[in-house]
């Protein structure tokens, strides 16, 4: 069963610090990975355009 709601606060209030810490860790890791992948992708595109302009 899927349950939605305030699971972050429920795990903390029930003193399930390990579960809350693991959930928050993976949430932050996912957001950071998404941010970094978009940043690297944009820099690669800019570098490729500069190289193409130098070649032309």
Beta strands, then each sheet from edge to edge (+ up, - down):
end
